[in-house]
Amino acid sequence: MKLSNILASVNQVEKSKFINALDRVCNEAMIHDKELAKRVQKLDGQIKNASSGEIVQLFKLVLPYFEKSVKEQLAMLGVQASLLTNIVSRDGNSIARMSWLETLYLKEWGEIDQLAKEIKVQFEEERHQTEYLSEIRRLDIYHACLKEAYFNDEANNREAKITDDERGILNILASKLDITADFKNAIEHLVNQIPQNCVMDCLNAMRELGIVFVRRKDHLVFIADEVVAMLNRILGKDLADKHVLRILRTLSDAELNNILKAHDKRIRGVERKDKIKTIIAMGLTSCQMLKEDLCPSDSGLNERKERLKLLIEDLSLDLEKLGTTLDERASLIISCLNNSAEVEFNALSATGFKEMFASLQKHFPELNTMLQAEFEIEDNETLDVDKLRALSITPHDILYVLTNDEVKAVRDSMGLSKRGNPRLMILESFADATDRLIDNYAALAQRDLAVLRAENIDITEAEIGVKFEEVTKAIFEQLGLEVDEDLRRSINTAKDKVDILLSLSDDDVIIGEAKTCKNGDFAKYSTTSRQVKAYVNRCENAGKRVAQVLIIAPSFSDDFVESAEMDTEVNISLLKASGLKQILDAYKIRRNPKFSAKLFTKGGLLKTDLIAKNI
């Protein structure tokens, strides 16, 4: 979830820890950075009274200083904070209950403790080893160096700890000795045992640093997407695990073996899924894996470059250039995957995403369990598209959780072409389904089942209202507007459920209400106005300014139009469904269309002919 949406989800008391941490970093940075001081002073008012948009803007300005401060403070908190940081920054853990994070922590602590005990036994037997730089010998060297780095402070009567400089040297040593992340954690546990208890205290300390938000009323922990990216950099991860999984799913068995052999891991008798799991657990940098481990050790530079070119095609990455060097191609792949979430959410409308998820659940009744295991989501959580979107899990991420054989089985059962990327074929098929509904948008608004079924659209009477709402969102997305599902989910309650939220900026929104009507004009103004006024209050309580309320329906009665124009409590614009489709058609045929959501803020019944003409 984005930082702006988390700020809208928590109250002022819960925001205060983050604001205080940001204010502290900002004040320290401005002393040394005069240019930053000028830019900060342009923000209106004091930070404690700043709007959500201003806080997000300030965070972006001071991010390099904030990241440096967090890195230093985490080092002071010790190994427990490092382990907990690794957990909260993982895929699927950006929204979780405190008790669930504690469960994940204890599970991981147990695995590290067990591996540490096994290594200790091997150290006892190491003196019988004669092989130069065997795996256990390399682990022993790293153990000795880490132990010295930790305890050397005591010789000067200082508290034992590993400084940033020492940590940097140890990381290089681990890389050169080929010590993977799981073994690094276990060896550090041998030297400086990770505490098994006091997880909540550590979580609260991280809250003080501005890393996490804790909503006390339901014990939910939030970590913003922007902070996750920052923590990954601090942890030395160049790609999230879900993106590493994509790369590994795309590789052949021989290439997986190359990676494992490069790090002395067993390959005989190991199934493909276990090879992938082992590689992810090793915590290799993707850059190293792509440049060095993917191809056989005797491969030439041109062969490695050509393999990355093929990988770009296999992953269907939309790159403006391929890069001329090996380093460039690896960097382009990593950068594209790191910035893929927004593009992937936009590639499939809300309707298409829901239809794809429902279809996959039919093919795989255990899909929810698979996703919960892959992304460490609590068992009792209800998984739906809104929840997945809040966790930044895209349609692509879901399809890559499935094995290659499972995806091909879905493709074949859907009767799709066997040529090309099967995951891309599935995604495109659900995008096409949304396009058919858009083409018949007016019939959907009028609840005309006969026309819809004549166009081979399989839909029931009960589904029409929800489909109309979802297709309206898809049209707005195609017009280039930001449909903010995270914010909508955060402010909705069981009683008040906004249909659509369009974000104009970090603070300004348009509330959309989609209404179908079977016979005649839509005429229920009193009911609708009560609804939208309740939504306006919800948005304002979340720190958002409502620029306009937009009601979309097949047509409106004269009384409805007059009542909307005379309403003094809220600004209401009325938009006919046929008019919205007319605007979209005009937008699509323009070479360089120009459209702004502000065209919806004129009030009263909108003149769609004029809007379409001036796009």
ZAMARGU-4260 file (C-alpha; in steps of 0.2 Angstrom, whole numbers, plus 5000, padded with zeros to 4 digits):
<rodrens>
0) 5000/5000/5000 | 5006/5017/4996 | 5011/5029/5010 | 4998/5042/5005 | 4984/5028/5007
5) 4992/5022/5024 | 4991/5040/5030 | 4972/5040/5026 | 4970/5023/5035 | 4977/5028/5052
10) 4972/5042/5064 | 4983/5057/5069 | 4990/5048/5085 | 4995/5034/5074 | 5003/5045/5061
15) 5013/5055/5074 | 5027/5043/5076 | 5031/5043/5057 | 5029/5062/5057 | 5041/5064/5072
20) 5054/5053/5064 | 5052/5063/5047 | 5053/5079/5056 | 5069/5074/5066 | 5078/5069/5050
25) 5072/5084/5040 | 5079/5096/5054 | 5096/5088/5054 | 5097/5087/5035 | 5092/5105/5032
30) 5107/5111/5043 | 5119/5103/5030 | 5109/5104/5014 | 5104/5122/5010 | 5095/5117/4994
35) 5084/5105/5003 | 5080/5118/5016 | 5074/5130/5002 | 5063/5116/4995 | 5056/5111/5012
40) 5052/5129/5016 | 5041/5130/5001 | 5029/5118/5009 | 5015/5126/5018 | 5014/5126/5037
45) 5022/5116/5050 | 5025/5097/5047 | 5014/5092/5062 | 4999/5101/5053 | 5004/5096/5036
50) 4991/5087/5024 | 4994/5069/5019 | 5000/5075/5002 | 5013/5087/5010 | 5020/5073/5021
55) 5022/5062/5006 | 5031/5076/4996 | 5042/5079/5011 | 5046/5060/5013 | 5052/5060/4994
60) 5063/5076/4997 | 5072/5069/5012 | 5072/5050/5007 | 5091/5049/5005 | 5093/5056/5023
65) 5079/5046/5030 | 5087/5030/5023 | 5104/5034/5030 | 5096/5037/5047 | 5085/5021/5047
70) 5101/5011/5042 | 5111/5018/5057 | 5096/5016/5069 | 5093/4998/5064 | 5111/4994/5066
75) 5110/5000/5084 | 5094/4990/5087 | 5104/4974/5083 | 5101/4957/5075 | 5083/4956/5081
80) 5078/4971/5071 | 5087/4965/5056 | 5077/4949/5056 | 5061/4958/5059 | 5065/4970/5045
85) 5068/4956/5033 | 5051/4949/5038 | 5040/4965/5036 | 5048/4970/5020 | 5044/4953/5012
90) 5030/4951/4999 | 5013/4950/5007 | 5018/4957/5024 | 5015/4975/5021 | 4998/4974/5030
95) 4998/4961/5044 | 4992/4959/5062 | 5006/4960/5076 | 5002/4943/5082 | 5005/4936/5064
100) 5022/4945/5062 | 5027/4937/5079 | 5022/4920/5072 | 5032/4923/5057 | 5047/4929/5067
105) 5047/4913/5079 | 5046/4902/5064 | 5061/4910/5056 | 5070/4911/5072 | 5068/4892/5074
110) 5075/4889/5057 | 5090/4900/5060 | 5093/4892/5077 | 5092/4874/5069 | 5104/4879/5055
115) 5116/4887/5068 | 5116/4871/5078 | 5120/4861/5063 | 5134/4872/5058 | 5141/4872/5075
120) 5142/4853/5075 | 5151/4854/5058 | 5164/4866/5065 | 5168/4853/5078 | 5171/4841/5064
125) 5180/4854/5053 | 5198/4850/5060 | 5197/4833/5050 | 5194/4842/5034 | 5208/4842/5022
130) 5200/4850/5007 | 5206/4868/5004 | 5191/4881/5006 | 5178/4867/5007 | 5160/4874/5012
135) 5163/4871/5030 | 5180/4879/5030 | 5173/4895/5021 | 5159/4896/5034 | 5172/4894/5048
140) 5183/4909/5041 | 5167/4920/5040 | 5162/4915/5057 | 5180/4919/5064 | 5179/4936/5055
145) 5162/4940/5061 | 5166/4935/5079 | 5181/4947/5079 | 5171/4961/5072 | 5158/4959/5085
150) 5169/4957/5100 | 5183/4968/5096 | 5174/4983/5104 | 5176/4975/5121 | 5195/4977/5121
155) 5192/4995/5122 | 5179/4994/5135 | 5165/4997/5123 | 5148/4988/5120 | 5151/4974/5108
160) 5143/4977/5091 | 5146/4977/5072 | 5148/4994/5065 | 5142/5000/5047 | 5160/4999/5041
165) 5163/4982/5048 | 5146/4976/5041 | 5151/4982/5024 | 5168/4972/5025 | 5159/4957/5031
170) 5146/4958/5016 | 5161/4958/5004 | 5169/4944/5013 | 5153/4934/5012 | 5151/4937/4994
175) 5169/4932/4990 | 5168/4916/5001 | 5150/4913/4993 | 5141/4913/5010 | 5123/4914/5006
180) 5110/4924/5016 | 5103/4909/5026 | 5121/4904/5032 | 5125/4922/5036 | 5110/4923/5047
185) 5114/4907/5056 | 5132/4911/5059 | 5128/4928/5066 | 5116/4919/5077 | 5130/4908/5084
190) 5140/4924/5088 | 5126/4936/5094 | 5111/4926/5097 | 5095/4933/5090 | 5082/4935/5105
195) 5068/4924/5103 | 5056/4935/5114 | 5052/4954/5115 | 5046/4954/5096 | 5033/4967/5100
200) 5045/4979/5109 | 5056/4978/5094 | 5041/4982/5082 | 5037/4997/5093 | 5055/5003/5091
205) 5054/5001/5072 | 5038/5012/5074 | 5048/5025/5083 | 5060/5026/5068 | 5045/5028/5056
210) 5047/5011/5047 | 5030/5004/5052 | 5013/5011/5057 | 5004/5002/5070 | 4985/5004/5071
215) 4981/5000/5089 | 4962/4998/5087 | 4964/4982/5077 | 4983/4978/5080 | 4987/4980/5062
220) 5004/4984/5056 | 5006/4994/5039 | 5023/4996/5030 | 5022/5008/5014 | 5028/5002/4997
225) 5040/5016/4997 | 5048/5011/5014 | 5048/4992/5008 | 5059/4998/4993 | 5070/5008/5005
230) 5072/4993/5016 | 5077/4981/5002 | 5091/4993/4997 | 5097/4993/5015 | 5096/4974/5016
235) 5106/4973/4999 | 5091/4965/4990 | 5090/4972/4972 | 5074/4962/4968 | 5059/4957/4978
240) 5057/4938/4980 | 5041/4938/4969 | 5052/4945/4955 | 5066/4933/4958 | 5053/4919/4957
245) 5047/4926/4939 | 5065/4925/4933 | 5067/4907/4940 | 5051/4901/4933 | 5057/4907/4916
250) 5073/4897/4916 | 5076/4880/4910 | 5081/4865/4922 | 5099/4866/4916 | 5100/4885/4920
255) 5093/4882/4938 | 5107/4868/4939 | 5120/4881/4934 | 5115/4893/4948 | 5115/4879/4961
260) 5131/4872/4955 | 5139/4889/4956 | 5136/4889/4975 | 5140/4870/4978 | 5122/4866/4981
265) 5115/4848/4978 | 5105/4846/4961 | 5104/4827/4959 | 5087/4820/4964 | 5080/4838/4968
270) 5064/4842/4960 | 5062/4859/4950 | 5051/4867/4963 | 5063/4863/4977 | 5078/4870/4967
275) 5068/4886/4965 | 5064/4887/4983 | 5083/4884/4988 | 5089/4898/4976 | 5077/4910/4983
280) 5082/4905/5001 | 5100/4908/4997 | 5097/4927/4995 | 5108/4929/4980 | 5108/4946/4972
285) 5099/4945/4955 | 5113/4955/4947 | 5125/4941/4951 | 5113/4928/4946 | 5110/4935/4929
290) 5128/4940/4925 | 5138/4926/4932 | 5127/4911/4938 | 5114/4909/4924 | 5126/4902/4910
295) 5139/4888/4912 | 5155/4895/4919 | 5165/4893/4902 | 5152/4904/4893 | 5158/4919/4883
300) 5152/4937/4886 | 5142/4937/4870 | 5133/4921/4875 | 5128/4928/4892 | 5122/4945/4883
305) 5112/4935/4871 | 5104/4924/4885 | 5098/4940/4894 | 5091/4947/4878 | 5080/4931/4877
310) 5076/4932/4895 | 5069/4950/4892 | 5058/4942/4878 | 5053/4928/4889 | 5047/4939/4903
315) 5038/4951/4891 | 5047/4966/4898 | 5043/4982/4889 | 5060/4990/4887 | 5064/5005/4876
320) 5082/4998/4873 | 5090/4982/4876 | 5107/4989/4882 | 5124/4985/4874 | 5134/4978/4888
325) 5130/4963/4900 | 5129/4976/4915 | 5116/4986/4906 | 5105/4972/4902 | 5105/4965/4919
330) 5102/4983/4926 | 5087/4985/4914 | 5079/4969/4919 | 5080/4973/4937 | 5074/4991/4935
335) 5060/4986/4925 | 5054/4972/4937 | 5056/4984/4952 | 5045/4997/4943 | 5032/4985/4936
340) 5018/4985/4949 | 5008/5001/4942 | 5010/4995/4924 | 5004/4978/4928 | 4989/4984/4938
345) 4984/4996/4924 | 4986/4982/4911 | 4971/4973/4918 | 4955/4983/4923 | 4948/4979/4940
350) 4934/4969/4931 | 4947/4959/4922 | 4957/4956/4938 | 4942/4950/4947 | 4937/4938/4933
355) 4954/4931/4931 | 4956/4928/4950 | 4938/4919/4950 | 4943/4909/4935 | 4959/4903/4943
360) 4950/4899/4959 | 4939/4887/4949 | 4954/4879/4941 | 4964/4878/4957 | 4952/4877/4972
365) 4968/4878/4983 | 4973/4894/4975 | 4970/4904/4991 | 4981/4892/5001 | 4995/4893/4988
370) 4995/4912/4989 | 4994/4912/5008 | 5009/4901/5008 | 5019/4910/4995 | 5016/4928/5002
375) 5015/4923/5020 | 4998/4929/5022 | 4988/4924/5038 | 4977/4909/5036 | 4961/4917/5042
380) 4963/4932/5030 | 4950/4933/5017 | 4959/4934/5000 | 4950/4944/4987 | 4956/4956/4973
385) 4955/4971/4985 | 4966/4963/4998 | 4979/4957/4985 | 4979/4975/4977 | 4982/4982/4995
390) 4997/4970/4997 | 5004/4976/4979 | 5001/4958/4973 | 4998/4960/4954 | 4989/4948/4942
395) 5006/4944/4935 | 5012/4939/4952 | 4998/4927/4955 | 5001/4919/4938 | 5020/4917/4942
400) 5015/4908/4959 | 5008/4894/4947 | 5021/4882/4940 | 5024/4883/4921 | 5014/4866/4919
405) 4999/4873/4929 | 4999/4889/4918 | 4999/4879/4902 | 4985/4868/4909 | 4974/4884/4912
410) 4979/4891/4895 | 4973/4875/4886 | 4957/4873/4896 | 4953/4891/4891 | 4956/4886/4872
415) 4969/4899/4870 | 4983/4899/4857 | 4998/4888/4862 | 5010/4900/4854 | 5018/4914/4864
420) 5020/4917/4883 | 5005/4907/4891 | 5004/4919/4906 | 5003/4934/4894 | 4989/4925/4884
425) 4979/4922/4899 | 4981/4941/4904 | 4976/4947/4887 | 4960/4936/4887 | 4954/4944/4902
430) 4958/4961/4895 | 4948/4956/4880 | 4933/4952/4891 | 4933/4969/4898 | 4933/4977/4881
435) 4918/4968/4876 | 4909/4975/4891 | 4915/4992/4887 | 4908/4990/4869 | 4891/4986/4877
440) 4892/4999/4891 | 4875/5007/4887 | 4866/4990/4888 | 4875/4986/4904 | 4869/5003/4912
445) 4851/4999/4906 | 4852/4981/4913 | 4848/4975/4895 | 4851/4956/4897 | 4845/4952/4880
450) 4857/4963/4871 | 4872/4957/4882 | 4868/4939/4879 | 4866/4942/4861 | 4884/4948/4861
455) 4890/4932/4870 | 4892/4941/4887 | 4888/4928/4901 | 4881/4938/4915 | 4866/4936/4927
460) 4854/4950/4933 | 4862/4950/4950 | 4879/4953/4943 | 4875/4968/4932 | 4877/4982/4946
465) 4894/4976/4951 | 4900/4974/4933 | 4894/4991/4929 | 4904/4998/4943 | 4919/4989/4938
470) 4918/4993/4919 | 4916/5011/4924 | 4932/5010/4933 | 4940/5002/4917 | 4934/5017/4907
475) 4942/5029/4918 | 4958/5020/4918 | 4958/5020/4899 | 4956/5039/4900 | 4972/5040/4910
480) 4964/5043/4927 | 4970/5036/4943 | 4957/5025/4951 | 4963/5023/4968 | 4957/5006/4975
485) 4969/5006/4990 | 4961/5022/4996 | 4944/5016/4993 | 4947/5000/5002 | 4954/5010/5017
490) 4940/5022/5019 | 4925/5010/5016 | 4915/5003/5030 | 4902/4989/5031 | 4889/5003/5030
495) 4897/5016/5018 | 4905/5009/5002 | 4911/5021/4989 | 4910/5014/4971 | 4924/5024/4964
500) 4938/5035/4970 | 4948/5046/4957 | 4964/5053/4964 | 4967/5071/4957 | 4982/5073/4968
505) 4989/5067/4985 | 4975/5076/4994 | 4961/5079/4981 | 4948/5066/4975 | 4933/5064/4965
510) 4919/5052/4972 | 4911/5042/4958 | 4894/5033/4961 | 4888/5021/4947 | 4869/5018/4945
515) 4860/5006/4933 | 4842/5009/4929 | 4831/4996/4919 | 4816/5007/4914 | 4816/5026/4912
520) 4827/5039/4920 | 4836/5037/4936 | 4826/5047/4949 | 4831/5042/4967 | 4840/5059/4972
525) 4836/5059/4991 | 4843/5041/4993 | 4858/5045/4982 | 4862/5061/4990 | 4862/5054/5007
530) 4874/5040/5001 | 4887/5052/4993 | 4886/5065/5008 | 4891/5050/5019 | 4905/5046/5007
535) 4911/5064/5007 | 4912/5064/5026 | 4922/5048/5026 | 4935/5055/5013 | 4936/5071/5023
540) 4939/5062/5039 | 4954/5053/5030 | 4962/5070/5026 | 4956/5071/5008 | 4947/5085/4999
545) 4932/5080/4989 | 4933/5091/4973 | 4917/5084/4966 | 4904/5070/4967 | 4901/5062/4950
550) 4886/5051/4947 | 4885/5040/4932 | 4868/5033/4926 | 4860/5028/4909 | 4850/5045/4911
555) 4842/5056/4924 | 4825/5063/4927 | 4822/5082/4926 | 4819/5082/4945 | 4835/5073/4948
560) 4845/5085/4938 | 4837/5101/4946 | 4840/5094/4964 | 4858/5091/4960 | 4860/5108/4953
565) 4852/5116/4968 | 4861/5106/4981 | 4872/5118/4992 | 4880/5104/5003 | 4890/5095/4990
570) 4896/5098/4972 | 4888/5085/4961 | 4891/5082/4942 | 4879/5070/4932 | 4886/5060/4918
575) 4876/5049/4906 | 4883/5032/4903 | 4882/5034/4884 | 4891/5051/4886 | 4905/5043/4895
580) 4907/5030/4881 | 4907/5044/4869 | 4921/5053/4878 | 4931/5036/4878 | 4928/5034/4859
585) 4934/5051/4856 | 4949/5049/4867 | 4954/5033/4858 | 4954/5040/4840 | 4964/5056/4844
590) 4983/5054/4841 | 4988/5065/4856 | 4972/5065/4867 | 4972/5078/4881 | 4960/5074/4895
595) 4958/5080/4913 | 4947/5074/4927 | 4944/5092/4930 | 4932/5091/4915 | 4920/5081/4927
600) 4920/5095/4940 | 4909/5108/4930 | 4893/5103/4940 | 4876/5098/4934 | 4872/5087/4919
605) 4889/5087/4909 | 4889/5091/4891 | 4898/5076/4884 | 4897/5081/4866 | 4907/5097/4871
610) 4919/5087/4881 | 4922/5074/4867 | 4924/5087/4855 | 4938/5096/4865 | 4949/5081/4870
</rodrens>
